């Protein structure tokens, strides 16, 4: 089992300056690189304290790539619906070269109605734009003289420069929160999977993994080569009560941020997002102690967190990569650094092969 980190800001200028949050992110990534973590990942969100300090993962990951040596940099995820495929393919190809082939690219559909409204994109086009955008980027990376006649974009013949550093292109992941169908499509296509069990719940995420692994095999891909990244909040301290208190503080602020960002679901509806109207109440339904009991967040002393991860390995398999959300901005960066060091010293050795 391998471990990475995720940066998901849930702050705004009232809490901390953006420049300071970016400095802390780069410094934590350097520490994670030194400690041997697998990847550092960040998101694409706009306008709200919920993710809004990371409207484009590429600049931050570029800074991290140039400051580190081994750790992979990952988008989790970029949004094809909000980007022209030529521009998106080109930005990511530059990052792949600047990182010397350490890039993993997660693509997502987005789910906040206010973001779609700002880009003048219909929620009902979300899935179609996602599928067209990913395929167009993939072709731009791997082919020359590309002609694209899609529903939303038409271009060509064009040959992208620069070419990706990795041949034929960076590993592709699909981010999915609740959809076994999306996971099935990703597995059949030989793409990786990025998931968040805290959203889908244990049994829902097990269904997603089952669909993904079966489709991977049905697609004729090499057994045991599936790529799965799963995100969890991590709060670790020698004193378990201290870790849980820190986690409770951070998770309560996260709940307030997601409630603000998803409030538009009180009036928005889309066939591409069945059941998402319930997100209007999501922030009010997130209770730290229940999430901790269900292993949707990792918090405690090293022995307690070790037991939690052992349980996750039983539920989801020991071939997954756990990605720890450690830098929301609600807690001092020193707390995140302590968690990373303590995990490396006292938890990770139990899962080394």
C-alpha positions, 0 to 999 in steps of 0.5 A, spaced: 500 500 500 502 506 498 500 513 500 500 520 497 497 527 499 492 532 497 491 539 497 484 541 498 483 549 500 477 550 504 479 558 506 478 565 503 482 571 504 478 572 511 482 566 514 489 566 510 492 570 504 492 566 498 500 567 497 501 564 504 497 558 503 501 556 496 507 557 500 505 552 505 503 547 500 509 547 496 513 546 503 509 541 505 510 537 498 517 538 499 517 535 505 512 529 503 517 528 497 523 527 502 519 522 506 517 518 500 510 519 499 507 517 492 504 523 490 501 530 491 494 532 488 490 538 488 483 540 485 480 545 480 474 549 483 472 556 483 469 562 487 468 559 494 472 558 500 471 550 498 476 549 493 477 556 490 484 557 492 485 552 487 482 554 480 487 551 476 491 545 479 497 546 473 500 552 476 501 550 483 503 543 481 508 546 476 511 550 482 511 543 486 514 539 480 520 544 480 521 544 488 521 536 488 525 530 485 521 524 486 514 525 488 508 524 482 504 530 481 497 529 480 490 533 478 484 531 482 481 533 478 481 538 472 475 539 468 474 538 461 467 542 461 470 548 463 477 548 458 478 548 451 481 541 449 487 544 446 489 549 451 488 543 457 492 538 453 498 543 452 498 546 459 498 539 462 503 537 457 508 542 459 507 540 466 509 533 464 515 535 461 517 540 467 516 534 472 520 530 467 514 525 467 511 525 474 504 527 472 498 523 473 492 527 470 485 526 473 479 528 470 472 530 473 465 532 471 465 538 476 458 538 480 457 545 483 451 549 479 455 556 480 461 554 476 457 551 470 453 558 470 459 562 470 462 558 464 455 558 461 455 551 460 449 547 462 449 542 467 445 537 462 451 537 458 456 535 463 457 528 462 457 529 454 463 534 455 467 530 460 467 524 455 468 528 449 474 533 452 478 527 455 478 523 448 480 529 445 486 531 450 488 523 449 488 524 442 492 530 442 497 527 446 498 521 442 497 523 435 499 528 430 495 532 425 489 531 429 482 533 426 476 533 431 469 534 429 465 534 436 459 536 439 462 542 443 469 543 439 471 543 432 479 543 430 484 541 426 488 538 423 493 540 429 499 537 432 500 539 439 507 542 442 510 540 446 509 532 446 508 529 453 514 527 456 511 520 458 510 515 452 504 516 449 501 520 455 501 521 462 496 516 466 489 518 466 484 517 472 477 519 472 474 522 478 468 519 481 464 520 487 458 516 487 457 513 480 459 505 478 457 507 471 463 512 471 467 507 474 465 502 469 467 506 463 474 508 466 476 501 468 474 498 461 478 504 458 484 502 462 484 508 466 485 510 473 480 511 478 480 517 483 474 516 489 472 519 496 468 514 500 466 519 505 461 521 499 459 515 497 459 511 503 463 504 505 458 500 501 457 505 495 464 505 494 465 498 494 460 498 489 464 503 485 470 499 486 467 492 484 464 495 477 471 498 476 475 492 477 470 487 473 470 492 467 478 493 467 478 485 467 473 485 461 477 490 457 482 485 457 487 490 461 493 486 465 490 483 472 493 487 478 495 493 474 489 497 476 490 504 478 486 507 484 487 513 489 482 514 495 482 520 499 481 521 506 482 527 511 488 525 516 489 528 523 495 524 527 498 526 533 501 522 539 495 524 543 489 521 540 484 526 543 489 532 540 488 529 533 481 528 534 480 535 536 484 538 530 480 533 526 473 536 529 475 543 528 477 542 521 471 538 519 466 542 522 469 548 518 469 544 511 462 542 512 460 550 513 464 551 506 461 545 502 454 547 505 455 554 502 458 551 495 452 546 494 447 551 496 445 552 489 442 545 489 436 547 492 434 550 486 438 546 480 436 540 477 439 535 472 439 529 469 446 528 469 446 529 476 440 524 479 439 525 487 444 531 487 439 536 490 440 532 497 447 536 497 444 542 499 443 539 506 450 536 505 454 540 510 449 540 515 449 532 515 456 531 516 458 529 523 465 528 525 464 523 530 460 519 525 465 519 519 470 517 524 467 511 526 465 509 519 473 510 517 471 516 512 476 520 516 483 518 519 484 521 526 488 519 532 494 516 535 499 512 530 496 505 533 489 508 532 490 510 525 494 504 523 488 500 525 483 504 521 488 503 515 488 496 516 480 496 516 480 500 509 485 495 506 480 489 508 474 493 505 477 496 499 484 492 498 491 493 499 493 495 492 490 502 493 493 508 494 491 512 500 491 520 499 491 524 505 487 531 505 492 535 510 492 542 508 485 545 508 488 552 511 484 551 517 490 548 521 497 551 521 501 548 516 506 545 522 500 541 524 500 537 517 507 537 517 507 533 524 502 528 521 506 527 515 512 525 519 509 521 524 505 517 519 512 516 515 515 514 522 510 510 526 504 508 521 507 507 514 512 501 516 506 497 518 504 497 510 511 496 507 512 490 502 
